[in-house]
Amino acid sequence: AGEVGTKCDLDLFDLFSEAFRRLPLAHLVDKKVLVLHAGLPGPNPRIWMPGQTHDPTDAIPLTPPPSLDEIAAIERDFEVGPDDYKNAIGPKTNNKELIDKRFLVDLVWSDPRGSNGWGPSYRKSKGIYTFGPDITKAFCEKNNLQCVMRSHEVKQEGYSWDHGNLLCTVFSSPNYLDTGNNKGAIMRLKTGAGEDIEFEPVQFEAQPHPDLAPMHWQSFIADNHPYLLRKMKKRVAEFDEWGDSDCSGLSLLNFDEWEPEEAEQFQEAFKVDEFGRDLDSLDEYDS
């Protein structure tokens, strides 16, 4: 936005944004390869465990994956607002609007993880998940897919195969944000001698550009639209409500090793329902 606003105007940036809104959420190649931006749909029901960590053993177990027909049925013409991520948490539902928002949140924000099950992601807020190799395997088997291709994460070589070669991340921006020192890549798909599609990665390095500091153009936003950069003030609270002696010797409650967000969420564990939804705002949810 900063570079477009400086060189042209933000009306042009709005046109770019509208073009992205018109892009499909996913694309199926020869009924074998699903291409999407981020990742696979999350658990159903959507459980969010207070205090859940990135420990491989701390996961929401596999639930039956959706079909491609369910993804294709998403109504594309809607926006996801700031509260839709956390509001996507909850039980199974027949509400089409809520189902579509849950799918969209996952398709554009989720990431893979190394261990099985679903884990937490803190990219934006609670309600965004990471998915394990068992989820990718179950999804591909149900939908007769050779693999899933996605982006959304910097990879040092520009691409990376994961989850038993059922998931490939392709990242086409070299030296991301002028600080990543990563290669960029694209992936060529072609029909092989057999039934499977063959993949040919094409890697490339960053090209020279004007000698500007990283995020130079961001100053345009800071100077002209500072409200877009405003950060939420985090509520500060004392964690140790029970006292150190109450938790001594309990390895599962080693709070010093927790991320601040995880510790704060565990503090609120008795203020959520069985799905992890805030009791104070249950009237916002439509189950």
C-alpha positions in Angstrom: 0.0 0.0 0.0 2.8 2.4 0.9 4.6 2.0 -2.5 1.4 2.2 -4.5 0.2 5.2 -2.5 3.5 7.0 -2.9 3.9 6.4 -6.7 0.3 6.5 -7.7 -2.6 6.7 -5.2 -4.6 4.5 -2.9 -7.5 4.3 -5.4 -5.2 2.1 -7.5 -4.4 0.0 -4.4 -8.1 -0.4 -3.8 -8.4 -1.8 -7.3 -5.5 -4.3 -6.6 -7.4 -5.3 -3.4 -10.6 -5.8 -5.4 -8.8 -8.0 -7.9 -7.6 -10.2 -5.1 -11.1 -10.4 -3.7 -12.2 -11.8 -7.1 -9.6 -14.6 -7.1 -10.9 -18.1 -6.4 -10.2 -19.5 -2.9 -8.7 -22.7 -4.4 -8.1 -24.3 -7.8 -8.1 -28.0 -8.7 -5.6 -29.1 -11.3 -6.7 -32.2 -13.3 -8.7 -33.4 -10.2 -5.3 -34.3 -8.6 -3.7 -31.2 -7.1 -5.5 -28.7 -4.9 -3.9 -25.2 -5.1 -4.7 -22.7 -2.3 -3.1 -19.9 -0.4 -2.7 -21.1 3.1 -4.0 -24.5 4.4 -6.7 -27.0 5.0 -10.0 -26.6 6.9 -9.9 -26.8 10.6 -11.5 -29.1 13.1 -15.3 -29.6 13.2 -16.5 -28.9 15.8 -14.0 -26.0 16.1 -12.5 -26.5 19.6 -10.0 -24.0 20.9 -8.3 -25.2 24.0 -7.2 -22.5 26.5 -3.5 -22.7 27.2 -2.9 -25.0 24.2 0.8 -25.0 23.3 2.8 -25.9 20.2 4.0 -29.1 22.0 3.5 -32.0 19.5 1.5 -33.9 22.2 -0.8 -31.0 22.8 -3.2 -31.2 19.8 -6.8 -31.4 18.8 -7.3 -34.8 17.3 -8.3 -35.5 13.7 -11.9 -35.1 12.7 -13.4 -36.2 9.4 -12.1 -33.9 6.6 -14.5 -32.0 4.3 -15.0 -32.8 0.6 -14.0 -30.7 -2.3 -17.7 -30.2 -3.0 -18.1 -28.6 0.4 -15.2 -26.2 -0.4 -16.6 -25.5 -3.9 -19.9 -24.5 -2.3 -18.4 -21.6 -0.4 -20.2 -18.3 -1.1 -17.3 -16.1 -2.2 -18.9 -12.7 -2.0 -18.4 -11.7 1.6 -15.7 -10.2 3.8 -14.1 -11.6 6.9 -14.1 -9.0 9.7 -11.7 -8.7 12.7 -14.1 -10.7 15.0 -14.8 -13.5 12.6 -11.7 -15.5 13.5 -12.6 -16.0 17.1 -16.3 -16.1 16.3 -15.6 -19.1 14.1 -14.9 -21.2 17.2 -17.8 -23.4 18.3 -19.9 -26.5 17.7 -21.0 -28.0 14.4 -23.5 -25.9 12.6 -25.9 -25.8 9.7 -25.6 -22.0 9.4 -24.2 -21.6 5.8 -22.7 -18.1 6.5 -20.8 -19.4 9.5 -19.6 -22.5 7.6 -18.3 -20.4 4.7 -16.5 -18.0 7.1 -14.8 -20.9 8.9 -13.7 -22.4 5.6 -12.4 -19.0 4.3 -10.4 -18.3 7.5 -8.7 -21.7 7.2 -8.0 -21.5 3.4 -6.3 -18.1 3.7 -4.7 -18.2 7.2 -3.8 -21.8 8.4 -0.4 -23.3 8.3 1.1 -26.9 8.5 2.7 -28.3 11.6 5.1 -31.2 12.0 3.0 -33.3 14.5 -0.4 -34.8 14.1 -3.7 -33.1 14.9 -4.6 -29.4 14.9 -2.7 -26.9 17.0 -3.0 -23.1 17.6 -1.8 -20.4 15.3 -1.4 -16.8 16.5 -1.1 -15.1 13.1 -4.2 -12.9 13.8 -6.2 -14.2 16.7 -7.7 -17.3 18.3 -9.6 -19.4 15.9 -6.8 -19.9 13.4 -5.2 -23.4 13.3 -2.2 -25.3 12.2 -2.8 -28.8 10.7 -0.7 -31.9 11.0 0.4 -34.6 8.5 -2.5 -36.9 9.5 -4.9 -34.2 8.5 -3.3 -33.7 5.1 -3.2 -37.4 4.5 -6.9 -37.9 5.4 -7.9 -34.9 3.2 -6.0 -36.2 0.2 -7.3 -39.7 0.6 -10.9 -38.6 0.9 -10.7 -36.4 -2.1 -8.4 -38.6 -4.3 -5.7 -36.0 -4.4 -2.1 -36.5 -5.3 -1.1 -33.5 -3.1 -2.0 -30.0 -1.9 0.0 -26.9 -3.0 0.0 -23.7 -1.0 2.1 -20.6 -0.2 1.7 -18.3 2.9 5.2 -19.1 4.4 8.7 -18.1 3.6 10.9 -21.1 2.6 14.6 -20.8 2.4 14.9 -22.6 -0.9 11.7 -21.1 -2.3 9.7 -24.3 -1.9 9.4 -27.2 0.5 7.7 -30.6 0.5 6.2 -31.7 3.8 3.7 -34.2 5.3 5.1 -37.1 3.4 5.3 -35.3 0.1 1.5 -34.6 0.2 1.9 -30.9 0.9 4.2 -28.5 -1.0 4.7 -24.8 0.0 5.8 -22.6 -2.8 6.9 -19.0 -2.0 7.6 -16.7 -4.9 9.0 -13.7 -3.2 12.8 -13.8 -2.9 14.6 -12.0 0.0 11.2 -11.4 1.6 10.8 -7.9 3.0 14.4 -7.3 1.9 15.6 -9.2 5.0 14.7 -12.9 4.4 17.7 -13.9 2.3 15.5 -16.6 0.9 15.2 -17.8 -2.7 11.9 -17.5 -4.6 10.3 -20.3 -6.6 7.5 -21.3 -8.8 6.3 -24.8 -9.5 5.7 -26.1 -13.0 3.1 -28.9 -13.2 3.0 -31.3 -16.2 1.5 -34.6 -17.0 3.9 -37.4 -16.5 4.4 -40.7 -18.2 2.0 -42.3 -15.7 -1.2 -41.0 -14.2 0.4 -38.7 -11.7 1.4 -35.1 -12.3 5.1 -34.3 -12.3 6.5 -31.2 -10.5 9.4 -29.1 -11.6 10.5 -26.3 -9.2 12.0 -23.2 -10.7 14.1 -21.2 -8.2 15.4 -17.7 -8.5 17.3 -15.1 -6.5 16.2 -11.5 -5.6 17.0 -8.9 -8.3 18.7 -5.6 -7.5 16.4 -2.7 -6.9 16.8 1.0 -5.7 18.9 1.2 -2.5 16.1 1.8 0.0 15.9 0.7 3.6 13.6 -2.3 4.2 9.9 -1.3 4.5 10.9 2.2 3.1 7.5 2.7 1.6 5.7 2.0 4.8 6.5 5.6 5.9 3.8 6.8 3.5 1.2 4.9 5.5 2.7 6.1 8.8 2.7 9.7 7.7 -0.6 9.8 5.9 -2.8 7.0 7.4 -1.3 6.3 10.9 -4.6 4.7 12.0 -3.8 1.7 9.8 -0.8 1.0 11.9 -2.4 1.3 15.3 -1.7 -1.6 17.6 -4.1 -3.0 20.2 -2.9 -2.3 23.7 -2.4 -5.7 25.4 -4.1 -6.1 28.8 -1.5 -6.8 31.5 -2.5 -9.1 34.3 -0.8 -11.1 37.0 -0.7 -14.7 36.1 0.1 -16.5 39.3 -3.3 -16.5 40.9 -2.7 -19.7 42.9 0.8 -19.0 44.1 4.1 -20.8 43.2 3.7 -23.4 45.9 0.4 -24.6 44.5 2.0 -25.5 41.1 5.4 -26.8 42.3 6.4 -30.1 40.8 3.7 -30.1 38.1 5.6 -30.4 34.9 2.5 -29.8 32.8 2.1 -26.4 34.4 5.6 -25.0 33.7 4.3 -21.5 33.1 7.7 -20.0 32.6 8.1 -21.9 29.2 4.7 -20.7 27.9 4.2 -18.0 25.4 2.6 -14.9 26.9 -0.5 -15.3 24.8 -0.8 -19.0 25.9 -0.4 -18.1 29.6 -2.9 -15.3 29.4 -5.4 -17.6 27.7 -4.9 -20.2 30.3 -5.8 -17.6 32.9 -9.1 -17.2 31.2 -9.7 -21.0 31.1 -12.7 -20.8 33.4 -14.3 -18.1 31.4 -14.9 -20.1 28.2 -17.2 -22.9 27.2 -16.3 -26.4 26.1 -15.3 -25.1 22.6 -13.1 -22.3 23.9 -15.6 -19.5 23.2 -15.7 -16.5 25.6 -18.6 -16.8 28.0 -18.9 -13.0 28.1 -19.7 -12.8 24.4 -21.6 -15.9 23.6 -24.5 -13.8 22.3 -22.2 -12.9 19.4 -22.0 -16.5 18.2 -24.6 -18.2 16.1 -24.4 -22.0 16.6 
